[in-house]
Amino acid sequence: MKALLKRPANWIGFLLGILIWVFLPLGVAVGIYLAVWLYLWLFVLPSGKRLRYEFTESFRIAFAQIRANKMRSVLTALGVIIGIVAVTLMGTAIGGIDKGFSNSLAMLGEDILYVQKWPWGGVEDWWNYQNRPRITADIAEKLNQVIESTPNSTLEIAVPVAMRGSPVKNGEYKVNSVILGTTGEYSRISSVDLTEGRFFNETEANSGRPVCILGADVAEALFQGRSPLDQSVQVSGHPVTVIGVLAKQGSFLGLFSFDNQVFIPLEAFKKYLGLRRGVDVRVKVKDKNHLEESRDELEGATRRVRGQLPGERDNFSINEQQAFKAVLDPVKQGIALAGLFITGLSLFVGAIGIMNITFVSVKERTKEIGTRKALGARRRTILLQFLIEAVSICLIGGVAGLLLTYGACLGLQAAMPSFPIDFSINLVFISMLVSVVTGILSGFAPAWGAARLDPVVALRYE
Amino acid sequence: MTRPTGALVIDIEQVTKLYQMGEETIHALRGVSLKIHRNEYLAIMGPSGSGKSTLMNMLGCLDTPTAGRYEFNGKNVASMEDDELADIRNREIGFVFQTFNLLPRSTALANVELPLIYAGLSPSIRRERATRTLQDVGLGERMSHKPNELSGGQRQRVAIARALVNNPSIILADEPTGNLDSKTGVEIMALFETLYEQGNTIIVVTHEEDIARHARRIVRLRDGLIESDGPVG
């Protein structure tokens, strides 16, 4: 007991345990009770059975009605179809962006911080960044020294990466690729997945040997399926020997490809392309769950290396994948907002169409309503019948819309495999729900009118 | 079949019905009293405007009186709500209309099953009873036909089967031969005769003397009042 008092966590666990043991059986009991009750009502008690039979009959009549008025039903459902296509396409796009985003984040590395001149995501006061001194390759070295001398550092290693677009040639084949210059330690910050050969080692990197590792697409384009190992390619006019080929990685959000890269030693990069634009310094952290701490440490370390005075503003930016979220969120919100607007508008138009057609249907079948009432249909029966008719049209529209979207997604995927789309099962539920709600809302007024008809008046109607 | 023959089914006393037509108040019924017993065959006659239709709607529990007493099998229906009246119509009254009023997109069998759906009977019982009733009216062969595939006489037979299927206390027929040629009309009246002999209570509303003569008792209305009420002869 004393031990329990000292450790509040145990108290919480204890209470939780009691709650679970009390409420779990209670919940199960209530669930069983409800299930039995529902079963009795629908299958044993006369009133529930009657409702069930009325439901079945209403669906049968609704579908007979829709079959008898095909053109009218299709035209009426059109609004709902457009609405559902809009809502599902929007969902697919957002889902796709999310999926592509998380895939792409994995490529950027969840545990990597980028020391760069510019922050990701764009800035408005670009002039404040323009004159920042460029990030030089020796900063990575100095950072590593700081990291080593710091006890319990949350950072692991810093690696310089220079990057520039440049054509790579093999005889007559030519590819515009992205050349990356880095050190042999690059393989420590990023899992370099090779299908052939190896990454360059420290010695090769430091001496600037003319060796390279090709991205999967570059290798394919330059060597057409043959092995590029030990072959020579030309990077910016300089002959370089291929020592490895990267495995296929895919593209970032379908925008730029990771398979379009060529890695060469930083020293070679300096010779061929120059380092006037500076480099990125990529820093791997020890624990990606404490990214904030690492970020603060890295900021301090970089200020020290750069010799910045206290009070001076940082003359560099520390970027992380998180920044992309901030860029992407407004895009997603924009799509959602536009989709919501289109969906709302078309569903509204669709709902009015369905309301109208249900009014027409009620008018046309006034005599039938009178007959049904004479035979014992209650108000509820008539209300249900026309509601189900409206909902059925909406559901048909919903299914058609879903199929259209699904088809469009399949087509898009076939045409552009890298385009991020994600057709999730949730969309099916959402669109079915939206269809049913639209049907109920739009069908209610006419159905209510039908239910309240005076049987005498209805029977006399011609 | 538990009630002894001759039990009182309909007991109407001093029933009035007023309609408001714009500024004008129309006295459709001005105080009608009527008793109908089990296994009676009754015709209600009268020229248009006599209150004949109003009385029929009242008897069929489609409408309630403005004033007066109406007991159906001892139950006071004068003050019932819509849904209660619907249940009475479902269980106690079988309607036969001049224009048949069959559901056009449903088969004969589905049409006859409809009152049983509202009675909350299971599909198997519905099917069995509807089939039997259709056979009873001589349509056993045409159960899966839709109304537009049936002749006028056959349609009215389907309608009569639909009226009979829930074993109602009364059959209420409104000009049942009005849309039929005279030969078919005779056949339908013969069917009513058979049903009467089997113990059913039948009320026929008509303006045709020939049709009314099939009944055993004729009630004549004029200007919202009963003009005469007596046996045929």
Chai-1 contact restraints between the chains, C-beta under 6 A:
chainA,res_idxA,chainB,res_idxB,connection_type,confidence,min_distance_angstrom,max_distance_angstrom,comment,restraint_id
A,P46,B,G120,contact,1.0,0.0,6.0,A-B,restraint_1
A,K49,B,G120,contact,1.0,0.0,6.0,A-B,restraint_2
A,R50,B,G120,contact,1.0,0.0,6.0,A-B,restraint_3
A,Y53,B,I117,contact,1.0,0.0,6.0,A-B,restraint_4
A,E57,B,I117,contact,1.0,0.0,6.0,A-B,restraint_5
A,A64,B,R105,contact,1.0,0.0,6.0,A-B,restraint_6
A,A68,B,R105,contact,1.0,0.0,6.0,A-B,restraint_7
A,T371,B,N101,contact,1.0,0.0,6.0,A-B,restraint_8
A,A374,B,R89,contact,1.0,0.0,6.0,A-B,restraint_9
A,A374,B,F95,contact,1.0,0.0,6.0,A-B,restraint_10
A,L375,B,L114,contact,1.0,0.0,6.0,A-B,restraint_11
A,L375,B,P115,contact,1.0,0.0,6.0,A-B,restraint_12
A,G376,B,A86,contact,1.0,0.0,6.0,A-B,restraint_13
A,G376,B,R89,contact,1.0,0.0,6.0,A-B,restraint_14
A,G376,B,N90,contact,1.0,0.0,6.0,A-B,restraint_15
A,G376,B,P115,contact,1.0,0.0,6.0,A-B,restraint_16
A,G376,B,Y118,contact,1.0,0.0,6.0,A-B,restraint_17
A,A377,B,Y118,contact,1.0,0.0,6.0,A-B,restraint_18
A,R378,B,D83,contact,1.0,0.0,6.0,A-B,restraint_19
A,R378,B,A86,contact,1.0,0.0,6.0,A-B,restraint_20
A,R379,B,D82,contact,1.0,0.0,6.0,A-B,restraint_21
A,P455,B,L62,contact,1.0,0.0,6.0,A-B,restraint_22
A,V456,B,N57,contact,1.0,0.0,6.0,A-B,restraint_23
A,V456,B,L62,contact,1.0,0.0,6.0,A-B,restraint_24
A,V456,B,D63,contact,1.0,0.0,6.0,A-B,restraint_25
